[in-house]
Amino acid sequence: MLSTFALDTQVIKKGLCTGCGACQGMCPYWGSKDGRTICYFDCERHDGRCQAFCPSMPTDYKALREKFFDPASVIPEMGPFKALYVVRAADASIREGGAQHGGTVTALLEFAMKNGFMDAAVLGGEDEKGNPAGVFATTVEEVRKASGSKFKIPPTLATLNKALAADEYQKIGVVATPCKAKAVYKMKSKPLPERDNNADNIGLVIGLFCGWGLEWDGLTELSAKTTGGEKVSHSDILPSKYHSMEFTTTSGTKSVDLDEVLPLVRDVCKTCDDMTCEFADLSVGGARTGDGWDVDKGWNQVIIRSEKGEELFKAALEAGVIEIRKTPEGALEKIKVASANKKEKAKEIS
Amino acid sequence: MEWTLTANEPGKVCLMQGNEAIVRGALEAGINFASSYPGSPSSQVLGMLGNVAEERGFYAQWATNEISALQGCMGASFANARAICIMKQNGLLVSADALFCGVQGGVKGGLVLITSDDPDAHSSTNEFDSRNFAPAAEAIMLEPMTMQETKDMIPYAFELSERHHQLVIVRVTTRICHGRGNVVLGELPEKAHPIQAVDEWDRMNCVCYEHQATLNKLKAVQEEFENCPFNTYQGPEKAEKLIITSGTGKLYAKEAISRLGVAENVGLLALGTLWPLPEKTITSYMKEAKEVLVLEEVDPYLMTQVEAIAGRYGLNIKFSDRGTNVGELSPDEVLKAISALTGAAIPEKRVKQNEQGEKEPLIRRELTFCAGCPHRATFYLLKKALRSEKIPGISIGDIGCYFMAGGEAGFFGYQVCNAMGSGINVAQGLGQLTSYGLNQKVVTMCGDSTFFHTVMPGLLNASYHNSDMLMIVLDNSATAMTGFQPHPGTGITAMGKTVEPMSIEAICLAMGCSVTIADPFDIENTQQILLDLLQQKGLKVLIMKQPCATLKSKQGGPKKTVRVNPDKCLGDGCGCDKFCSRVWGCPGNSWDFENGKAVIDPVSCVGCGVCAKLCPAGAIEVEGGAEE
């Protein structure tokens, strides 16, 4: 079967496309608009990288995990595990800028780039028109500009693919949601050794906790309705007991009932069984420790998964760019429960 | 050939194309006025007339459409001018209202309408048989069978037209227009036909009380046609087996009769007067016949008429035909039909064979845009834009070179194509439904010549009713499909005069449309413009400006050299898969089978360099040439 046809019929038409961008940026046949993956023209290859990298094509994820992580470290509910920390950026300007919660990802990226852990980074950000897009950052300033959660999932891996093909940077860090991270590890496993698109240039992977992504059109409409069309600088989903989503603009923060948001959840996200981004060197999410939202909202929690992840985290901690507070008892258990919950729901749907 | 067209050497034998024979016939008739809209197979006629118009003292014009052309001729006829109007089959339909009314109004100076049919639709969207129009319009119709007849029939038609104060249609087909044959020249008149003042009480009105008078004219013409030299018969005096034909069928039948050796026992009645039919003449042959074979292409026009005649005269005849109403007649088909009629065996055929004794196959030529054609870029961008929509947008085509965009050449770039100027109207209808539940973008397109031809009223309608759609004007500064005839946007006339060109942009603005101008070769920007325009509600006009590649190469000048760097070329590898030659599909982008790499065909390539912008590996390099 043609690879373009396989992806179209087995992934896109079945509603399984995550919009991650792994199929894009390598050829003239694939592209995207408003979060939709589009095949412009058919390619006649049957063994395209598009198909090989797609996280929604049939994949033996257990084997993939064993290839990159210590099997003994795996916790069934949440994947490879070395440690859990409650963390925030030490620099208040990061936390109070556009960053999500504690600004840990931004702080780690900036530190990694300054200290040779990465020479560039690919992350979700915005294009010049303000639409969600992959960002290829080679400076700390560019990283800072892209900080903050998007909830619209941009095809970030298209940007990664282009950066890899250019072969100008050899330690490209990636900030990825679980679906994207799966694709990144598929790329790293070199399913097509002859055509690996310089996968060795992929550096540290910083995973992001993810409940779900939202449909672009619907979210645009909802935020416009909620804010009266003002530009949203920041948005967040509050802990479940608040049952709401917040949009922050220059004139303040407005919230909307989660019941208006949930219908916008992308279908494919309902089939996802990974909340904590199990394929990553370390994974970062909003803190949900039981200490209460007033405390937690300025903090992240970080799961260390690999030695490389641990190395970066410790160096950053030592350098004082991040700070930790005591991990409350039961925090790990809370993550396990939430994560197992997502796995259960995904199983029900698929 | 033009030296022949105006050479006053009666008796001289010249090898002429049918279209040239029409021109020569018109000159020998001393025409005063000629008007046409181009369309294959008769596109060349007015171009040639325009070139000699000044020398021969008459007026020639490319009208914006066929109905303007025909009604212009009617105006000229009212002042006793001899006027000739040339159009293709579809043009006859465009001018139908004028024709049907014109027949009831009658004419003063001779008015000859040439309609060229294209059986098999070699250069048309459809095949159509204009013969049926003659009885429907109650008009006179002639059809020549050879180049000589074509030339001779034009002055005859003018005289006939003036004798009966009625316009005369001369129907020709592709084989006549594009075929060649010997023509003996007649005399060119010293002066053009005299123009006369229009009297206060002269009338050319279409009014119902003229209907009987119109029918009376036909009766008189029918009487005349019983002795018309363009109706011929060959064969035994009393033929039990009779062939009735017209047009191309005559020569095919003559050849078949000779090859089958049946000249003694089969009669061949070839009719040059298609309406009214010489009923008495036909009956005189049919009443001797037991079997009649009617040879004609496309509609069963003659068959229906001769069967009716047989019925009126109570003749018991077995009728047969070629067995289909589709496509052109072929010599083989005629041979088979006459063999079946006469029982004569078909002689063995001589087929050109190669050394291995196999039939040499003809290389299949794909229907595609020329190398460097701006339409390819437009449809590439359009396809991407339409596919970028949540539900892919709807695309409506129109008539011109870009008709080919419906196939591979234009990435299957439209879904509906009706008649010339139809795109705007079809799209307008769809565009009104976006407020009634149709959740798709609607796009249509037209060329610059088509814009002037029939799009303007439709655009006005769409604008007035603010249809939610995008109209793309593919402005390549040419009537390219038919051979670069001047149109109102070109600033030149059929007689070579420079005039003020009409601005499509200004016309659209005057019609209240929002207008954007883009260059299809500016791939990145124009793609964004297209995507953005699709997001806007209401009627948008996008003028894609880039001259026709053929027009540019006609103008000459240094062309850029385009090359593939084989070290960078990904060939059929993942990441490209022969994108340039397989998908982009420009004839300039070829494939080197030996090395498995892309290659530029330097003969076809016009140096536009668009493929270099699209090559995913940046392997196509452009050098030299004039600055844009």
Interface residues (C-beta under 8 A of the other chain):
Chain A: M26 C27 P28 Y29 G31 K33 D34 R36 I38 C39 Y40 F41 C43 E44 R45 D47 G48 R49 A165 L192 R195 D217
Chain B: K383 K384 R387 S388 K390 F411 L531 D572 G573 C574 G575 C576 D577 K578 F579 R582 V583 L614 P616
